[in-house]
Amino acid sequence: MDSGAVLDIAVIEEPAAAEASLDPIRARILAAPAEPGSAAMPAVRLGLSRQKANHHLKEPARHGLVEPAEERRKGNVTDGCTAPRPPRT
């Protein structure tokens, strides 16, 4: 069943980063089509709470699998927005 689609594949060489991406929820977040945005975006797409998505984005961000795009302040809450990290060439 070859649909002719080309998949982007990123190789994670750092063991700690690979370990961080193996958590089932983190893997779903990282595998979802991504655009820069807050944790609310993958939360809605994957049926998670914003808090849970935010929690599971922190570890991949710590290892450079996603990168900070901007911070949005809403009242007393600062929402860190992330963007997928482009594959290294």
C-alpha positions in Angstrom: 0.0 0.0 0.0 2.4 2.7 -1.1 0.6 6.0 -1.2 3.6 7.8 -2.6 3.8 10.0 0.4 7.2 11.0 1.6 7.7 11.0 5.4 10.0 13.3 7.2 12.2 11.2 9.6 14.4 12.7 12.3 17.1 10.6 13.9 17.5 11.1 17.6 21.2 10.4 18.4 21.3 11.5 22.1 20.2 8.6 24.3 18.4 10.9 26.9 16.5 12.7 24.1 15.5 9.3 22.6 14.3 8.1 26.1 12.3 11.3 26.5 10.5 10.7 23.2 9.6 7.1 24.0 6.9 8.0 26.5 3.6 7.0 24.8 2.0 10.5 25.3 5.1 12.3 24.3 5.5 10.1 21.2 1.9 11.0 20.1 2.6 14.7 20.6 5.8 14.6 18.7 4.3 12.5 15.9 1.3 14.8 15.4 1.5 17.3 12.6 3.0 20.3 14.3 3.0 24.1 13.9 4.2 26.7 16.3 1.6 27.0 19.1 0.7 26.4 22.7 0.2 23.2 24.5 -3.5 23.6 23.9 -3.1 22.8 20.2 -1.8 19.2 20.6 -4.1 18.8 23.6 -7.1 19.4 21.5 -5.8 17.2 18.6 -5.0 14.3 20.9 -7.8 14.6 23.5 -5.6 15.6 26.4 -5.9 18.4 28.9 -3.7 21.5 28.2 -1.9 20.9 31.5 -1.1 17.3 30.5 0.1 18.3 27.1 2.2 21.1 28.6 3.8 18.7 31.1 4.7 16.2 28.3 6.2 19.0 26.1 8.7 20.1 28.8 10.9 17.0 28.5 11.2 17.0 24.7 11.9 20.8 24.9 14.6 20.2 27.4 16.4 17.8 24.9 15.9 20.1 21.9 13.2 18.0 20.2 10.9 21.1 20.2 12.0 24.6 20.7 10.4 27.7 22.3 8.6 29.9 19.7 7.2 32.6 22.0 5.6 33.1 25.4 2.0 34.3 25.7 0.8 35.9 28.9 -2.9 35.6 29.8 -3.7 37.0 33.2 -1.5 35.3 35.7 -0.6 32.4 33.4 2.4 32.4 31.0 1.8 29.9 28.2 5.0 28.8 26.5 4.5 28.2 22.8 6.7 25.6 21.1 7.6 24.8 17.5 8.9 21.5 16.1 12.6 21.5 15.7 13.7 21.2 12.1 15.7 18.1 11.3 19.5 18.5 11.3 21.1 18.2 7.9 
